[in-house]
Amino acid sequence: MKNINHLIRIMAGALAISSFAMCTKSNIEKPVNLTANTESVSAQTQAVSTFTYTVKPSEWMVDGTNIPAGATIFIPAGTRSSLLFKNLKGTIAAPITITNQGGKATISASVTASYAFKTQNCSYFKVIGKGTASVKNGLVVNGGNIGMTMDDLSSDFEISGVEVCNSGFAGIMAKTDPSCDAATWRGHFTMKNVLVHNNYVHKTGGEGLYIGNSFYADGVSLSCGTVLPHDVVNAKIYANFVDSTGSEGIQVGSAVSGCEIYNNMVINSGMSPFSAYQDNGIQIGEGTGGRCYNNLISNAPGNGIIVLGLGNNQVFNNYILNSKGYGIFADSRYTPGPYFQFINNAIIASKLGGIKLNSETIPMNTVINNVIVQSGAESLAIIRKSSSVKLTALNNYITNNVDNIKYVNYYGGDFHLSSSSPLIKAGQNTAAYGVSFDYFSTPRPLIGAFDIGAAKY
């Protein structure tokens, strides 16, 4: 598969860069602007407050007890040390905004420091990096064991337009680990409305994005007994560019409802994992349901996407390139739901196989309209652990040569289909599954045959 390796070299050369302003100069086409510094995707009309607070260079902590909802907190341009925000209390209509002022603001800490940026007991707030035409990353978080951590019962927040790099462990973390304080337990606290989008996260020692706890089913054993981690509701993780992480690029756990992971680009994940099997591109972890779609995952040493979710999981319209494990690996650990659905993905040159299904307790695994390019072709395309894995497999295109797909310019990163592609109108209509658009956000037909793969003609 030397042609695939050539593509990876093209991607590495285009994307392994230090300037956020250059991140869109990849010749891998993406349907969204990964460097957009949009302030919010919230549909609510937000109240405007004239109250502002400017963080002093000597301050390491800002207590929001006397900062009203709707206020703006400015971090002045320049380089400063770690910052802790506590007790910020906005409202749905009037969140508190933390942003840079007067140019690029860099928060820098040693990797031995617990964090570079942290929130504690905060709700209804936004952290927004405001850039310019020449400086895209207006807010930079550099270093810390954890770069940014939304911790200690923080909820209802948005992180956008931030560059996070060189952390000892996770780049952006959002969770409150359970302790012997009952306020941290499932049923007592729920982290809600987590929006993490349009961020550039790179060169992390652990996960790039780490949202929610990883041990949903069994919890953790403490001196007070076994306690269960809190739920995460309505997490939207999208349009992030994640590059060169020690472990998974994106990991989401305990996200029980309203979870969507989409339009992200994840390359070179799992470069130095802290333990075995922590080297995947995107991990849909225990306790996580919802949809994972329109992502590009390239060059993962493990699996492109690993699915350990609740059993109401849809994975569709993803490009998964050159994984050293499987393109998609699915396992049923805690799966009360009825299905895993893998629809209209393009899985190219995964070393161990296309889709590996260990999901024996799932009532039905649905594998429809996927493109799978494997050197072993049929034998390595869709692999079941045993006959106990229930499977519906329809209209998947399996080949050992990517040239047979007839992309417009695959080696140049253009994944549109040419008019001679055998994928055109060769698929099942999956509108009933909610797959009504493609990787490029082009609508798929309401009736008639679908095209196979992530992109329609």
N, C-alpha and C positions, 0 to 999 in steps of 0.2 A: 504493500500500500504506500509506495513512495510518493504518489500524488497527494495523498492525505497529509503526509509529513511535510510536503512542500507547502500546503495550505497552512499548516500550523506554524511553519517558519514565517510565512507572510504575516499571520496574525501576531506572532510574537514581536516581529519587527515593528508592526504598526501600533501595537498596544502597550508594549513594555516600556513606558515612558514616564517621566517624572512630572511633566507639566499637565495639569488638568485641562488647561486651555487647548491641548492637543488631542484630548481623548476622542473626539469625534472624527479624527482623521484616519481612522481604521478603514480598510477596504472591505470590512465585513458590514453589510448593510443591516440597519436596524430601524424599525418603524417608528421609534420615538427618539427625541433628543435627550441623550443620556446625561448631558451637562446642563440642562435647563434649570434655572434657579427660580422656579415658580414658588410663590409664597404659600399657596394652599390649594388643595383640591376640594376643600369643604364647600358644601352647597349652602350652608347657613349664611345669612347676612350677619356680619360681625360688627358688634358695637365698637365705636372708636373712643379711645381714652387719650387724653393729652398728657397723661402722667408718663414720665420717662425716668429711667435710672441709669446712670453710667457707672460701670464697674471700674473701680480705682485700680491702678497698677499693683498696689500693695495688698489688695483684697484677695483672699483665697476662698472666701465663703460669702454668699449673698443670701440672707434670710428674707424670704418674701412675706413675712407676717404682715408688714405694713405696705406692701405693694398691691395696688388694687387690680381687679380684673380688667383686662383690656390694655394694660400698661405695656410699654416697650422697654426692654433692658438692653442697653448698648454695651458691646465689648469693643473698645477703641482699637483702631489699627495698630499693628505692631506685634511683638512677641511677648507673651507673659506665661506664668506658671499655671499649675492646675487650678481648676475652678469647681466649687461645689455650690449648687443651688438647692435650697431647702424651703419647704412650706410655700411654694408658689401655688396660688389657687386662682386660676382663671375660671371662666364659665364657658358653656357651649357657644354662646353668642359673643363672648368677649375673652378669648384666650390671651394669655400673656405671651409675648413674643421676645425671644432672645436672639439678637442678631449683631453682626459686625457693623462698625461705623467708621467712615472715613477711609476705607480701603481694606486690605486683607488683614484679618486678625488671626494670629496663630497662638494656640494654646499648646504649650510644649512641656513635657514632663519626662523624666527618666523612666525606662521600662521597669525599673524596680519600684516605682511609685504605684499605689493601688489603682489609680485612675488619672486621666488627664481632665476629663469632664464628667461630672456626676450630678444626677438629681436625686433628691431625697424627699419623699412625701410630697410630691408635686402632682398637680392635675390640671388639665386643660391649658397646655402650653405648647409653644412651637419653638424649635431651634432652626433658624433659617440663615443659611449663608447667602448673602447678597453680593453677587459679583458684578463685573462690568464687561464690556465687549472684549477687553484685553485680559481681564483677571476673572476667570470663571469661578474659582474657588474662593469666595469671600471669607469663609470661615474654615480654618485648618486646625485639626486636632492631631497632634504629633506625639507619639510615645504613650507612656503609661502602660501598666500591665493590661488594663482594659482602657481602650481609647475613650469611648463614651459609654456610660452605663446609666440606664434609666432604672433606678433601684428604689428600695425601701418604700414600697406601696405607691410608686408613681404610676400614673395612668392617664389615658386620654391625651396623647401627645403626637406631634409631627416633627420629623427630622428630615430636612431637605437642603440640598445644595451645600453639603459639608464634605470636605476631604478629610479622611481619617487614615492615618498611616503609621507604620513603625511601632505598633503596639506589641507588647510582650505576649499577650493572649488575644482576646477577641477585639475586633475593631469597634463595632457597635453592639452592645448587649442591652436587652430589655427584658427584665424579669426580676421578681423578688423571690429568692430562694426560701423555702419553708424553714422555719426555726421553731423553737419551743414557744414562741409567741404565737398564740392562736390567730392573731390578726393576719398572719401570713398564710394561713391554710386555705385549701380549696373549700369553697362554700362561705368563707369569711371575707375573702378578697378576690376580685376579678380585675385583671388588667384589660382595659377596653380601648377600642379606637386607636390602634397603633398604626401610624402612617410613617413608613420609612421609604423615601423615594429620592431619586435623582442625586444620589450621593456617590462619591468616588472613594472606595475603600481598598487599600492595597498594602502589601508588605506587613501582614499581621502574623504573629506567632501561632495563633489558633484560628478560630472561625472568623470569617469576615463580618458576617451578620449573625448574631446569636439571639434569637427571639424565643422566649418561653423556656420552661424547664424540660429537660430531656427524659425524666423518669416519671411519666404521667401515671403509669399503671401501678407501679410498686411503691412509689414515693421514696423517701429517704429515712434511714434509721438514725434516730437521735436519742439522747439520754431520756427524753420524755416519751419515747416510743416511735412508731412509724408514722410519719406525717406526709400528707399529699400536697403536691405543688398546686398553685392557683391556676385557674383557667385563664386563657387569653381569648378574647372575643373581638371580632372585627379587626383583624390584622391585615393590612394591605402593604405588601413589600414589592415595590415595582421601580423599574427604570434605574436601578443601581448598576454601577460598573464596578465589579469586584475582581481584583487581579492579585495573584501571587499571595495566597494565604497558606498558613501552615496546615490548617485542617479544612473542613468544609468551607466553601465560599459563602453559602447561605444555609443556615440551619434553623428550622422553626419547629418548636415543640409545644404541646399543651394548648394548641390553638383550636378550640373545640368547635367553633362556628364562625362563619363569615371570613374565613382565611382565603386570601388570594396572593399568589406569588407569580408575578408576570413582568414581561418586558425587561428582564434583567439580563446582563451579560456577565458571565462568570468564566474566567479563564485562569488556568494555572493554579487551581486550588490544590490543597493537600500536599504541599511541597515538603513539609516536615512535620507530619502528624505526631501528636503526643502519645497516641496509642494506635494499635492496629485497627483498620477499618474506619478510621476517621479522616479519610482522604477523598471524599466524594465531592461532586460539584454542588448539588443542592440536596439537602436532606429534609424530607417531610417526616418529621419525627413522631414519636409516640403521642397519642392524644390529639393529633392534628388532622382535621378534615379539610374539605374545600377543593380549590382548583389551583393547578400549577400550569401555566401556559405562556406561550410566546417568549420563552427564554432561549438564549444561546449559551450552551455550556461546552467548553472546549478544553481538551488536554487534561482531564482529571485522572490522577493516578489510580483512583478507585472507580466507583460507578458514576456515571453522569448524573443520574437522579436516583436516589434511594427512597423508597416509599415504605414507611412503617406506620402509616396513619390509621385513622379510626375506621376505615372501611367505607367511607363516602367520598372517595378521592378520585378526581379527574386530573389526568395529565395529558395535555394536548398541545399541538402546534409548536412543539419545542424542536430546536436543532441541537443534537447531541453529537459532538465530533470527537473522535480519537480518544475515547476513554480506555484506560488500561484494564478496567474491570468490565462490567456490563454497561450497556447504554442505560438501561433501566433495571433496577433490582427491586423486587417487591417481596415483603415478608409480612406475615400476619402475627403480630405479637399481642396487641390489644385491639381487636377489630370487631366491635359489635355491629358495624354497618354492613350494608348489603353488597358492596361492589368496590373493585378497583377498575378504573376505565382508562385505557391507554389508546388515544385516538389521534390520528393525523400527525404523528411525530416523524421526524427524519433522524434516524440513528445510523451514523456512518463510521465504520472502522473501529468499533469497540472490540478490544482484544479477546475477551472471553465470550462475548455473545451479545445479541441485540437486546432482548427482553428476558430476564430470568425471573420466574414466578415460583417463589417458595411459599406463596400465600394459600396454604391448604385449608384454612378455616373461613376464607372469604366465600360467600355463596356463589359469586360469579366474577371472574376476571374477564374483562372485555378488551380485546385487542383488535382494533379495526383501522384500516386505512393508513397503516404505518409504512414508511419506507425503511428498509433495513438492508444496509450494505455490509456484508460479512464475507471474509475470505472463505469461510466454510459454508457459505450460502445457507441452504435449508436447515442443516443440522444445528447451526449456531444461531438461528434467527430468533426463535421463540422456544425457550427451554422451560419445561415444568419439572419441579422437584420430584413429583410423583404423580400417579394417576389420581390422587386425591385433590389435585389442583383443578378446580372447575374452570373451564375455558370456553369462551366464544371468540373465535378468530376468523375474521372476514376481510377479504380484499386488501391484504397486506402485500406490498411489492417487495420481493426479496431478490437480491442480485449480489454478485461478487465484484461488480465494477461500477463505480459511481458515474462513469461516463454514460452508462446505459440510461440514466435518469434524464439526461438532456437538460441540465440546468443552463441558464443563459451564459454564465461565466463562473462556474463553481470555483475554479482556482483563483479567480480574482475576487471571490466573496459575494458574487451576485447569485442568490439562491432562487430567483424567479425561474419559472419553467419556460422553456422554448416551445414553439408550436408543435414540435415533433415529439414531445415527451410522451412516453407510454403511460404516465400517471393521469393524464387528462381524462376526465369523465370515467375513470376506471374504479372509483370507490363507491362505498355505501353512502347514502344520504344520512348524515349523523345530526341533522338539525334537532331531532328528538332528544339528543344528548346535550343540547345547548351549544354545540360547536357550530356557530353561525358565521364565523369569520376566520381568516387565516393569520399566519405569522405577521403579515404586513398590514393587518387590520382591514383587509379587503373583505367585503361581505361574501359569504358562500351562498350558493343558490338556495332558495326556499324549497324548490322542488327539483326533481331530476337527480342525476348522478353527481357526486362530488369528485373532485380531484383527490388523488392519494397524496399523502405527505403534508408538510407544514404550510406550503404555499400553493395557492390555486393559480391556474394559468390566467 
